[in-house]
Amino acid sequence: MTELATMEFHPQPQPGAAKPWAFPAPERGTLDNGLTVLRCHRPGQQVVAVEVLLDAPLDAEPAGLDGVGTIMARAFSEGTDQHSAEEFAAELERAGATLDAHADHPGVRISLEVPASRLARGLGLLADALRAPAFAESEVERLVRNRLDEIPHELASPARRAAKELAKELFPATARMSRPRQGTEETVEKIDAAAVRAFYDRHVRPATATVVVVGDLTGVDLDALLGDTLGAWTGTPGEPRPVPPVTADDTGRVVIVDRPGAVQTQLLIGRIGPDRHDRVWAAQVLGTYCLGGTLTSRLDRVLREEKGYTYGVRAFGQVLRSAPDGTGAAMLAISGSVDTPNTGPALDDLWKVLRTVAADGLTDAERDVAVQNLVGVAPLKYETAAAVAGTLADQVEQHLPDDFQATLYQQLAATGTVEATAAVVNAFPGDRLVTVLVGDASQIKAPVEALGIGEVSVVAAE
């Protein structure tokens, strides 16, 4: 019998010594036109990320024109005074660059990624888009048609439909937050190039904008580049818009969006809570992660592993909008989907998890896993320039200090189990949660009513 040849393996790689890490701190400056600049040199990051924040919030949209901010954001890449839409796209491609933009409650964000070797070209195109966007009638009409085509698909998505209903339930009808971020069919179809131009003229100017630049800036005279590109953008002086207070009604109740024949129920449970300015934020992040932040969280262990009701349930906090004075709010929510026959039992067990956490608290083991997952993997999370730029832009948008993220990781590591428990119990009180269910009302209404978690109403799906 032939003997098997002895296999020789390469030696197993050994880990190197751990290096200290902290979220990078940016340098601040201001261009002559009033544009605020944050820069962050990241050696080795040859793809430079640029974020521009415009003080054009959704609540500044004219009455009846919800969605004009989104159309304006998308139109920034559809031609300038120098290039048609097709030429602008070709110039971006030749520079190896990508340009994206979106509108949200705090304002409009424009994101550019470009190789460091072509940063000058990329910044020039970005400056052209901001300085002199074409807003051609034909391009705006196309963007409006595209947006109108998207809306039915969004309404067909149970998750998107649930989010729309929760916003409508939580916020007053007069508040912009109660309505879809990107507008409705009724408002979007009224948007034309003149409306986009008027919104731009009223709210887009360098004096109230910020640019964040992150990447390997070795050998780059960034001051000169910015001066020649974004520095040539002019506009009238202006003050940041006042931020309206966020008010919400989180009286415990259930709204069923009826979809006859649905085999699953999409659930979204939410309320409004503290934002990142509040001293409880770190403990709230940690406690929420223990509750439903990952596959090992309390909700997943019960609803997915033990009961098999769902593929996964998540709990999260998402900042909505913050003011310079430190006031603001975040959406605190639990989301997931369950099979229709087990909608009642799944909600019953979800509320039992909330009551158990309130009565017995989180465990030290849960807290330790959460800290390791949130803090231990942070260096990997911020490996790319885009990730760093996005977080720095978030801090600017939310009126936070430049060292907020670095300090947050220190706070997370120092937060104990008792503090995390108190924060998550306060974040998700069982009697102050608005529950939205997208599913077959004929099958789920009675079992949900029997739970006694709030008055149950039914609305028709659109």
Buried (B, 14 or more C-beta within 10 A) or exposed (E): EEEEEEEEEEEEEEEEEEEEEEBBEBEEEEBEBBBBBBBBBBEEBEBBBBBBBBBBBBBBBBEEBBBBBBBBBBBBBBBBEBBBBEEBBEBBEEBBBBBEBBBBBBBBBBBBBBBBEBBBBBBBBBBBBBBEBBBBEEBBEBBBEEBBEEBEEBBEEBBBBBBBBBBBBBBEEEBBBBBBBBBBBEBBBBBBBEBBBBBBEEBBBBBBBBBBBBBBBEEBEBEEBBBBBBBBBEBEEBEEBEBEEBEBEBEBBBBBBBBEEBEBBBBBBBBBBBBBBBEBBBBBBBBBBBBBBBEBBBBBBBBBEEBEBBEBBBBBBEBBBBBEEEBBBBBBBBBBBBBBBBBBBBBBBBBEBBEEBBEEBBEEEBBEBBBEBBBEEBEEEBEBBBBBBBBBBBBBBBBBEBBBBBBBBBBBBEBEBEBBBBBBBBBBBBEBBBBBBBBBBEBBBEBBBEBEBBEBEBBEBE
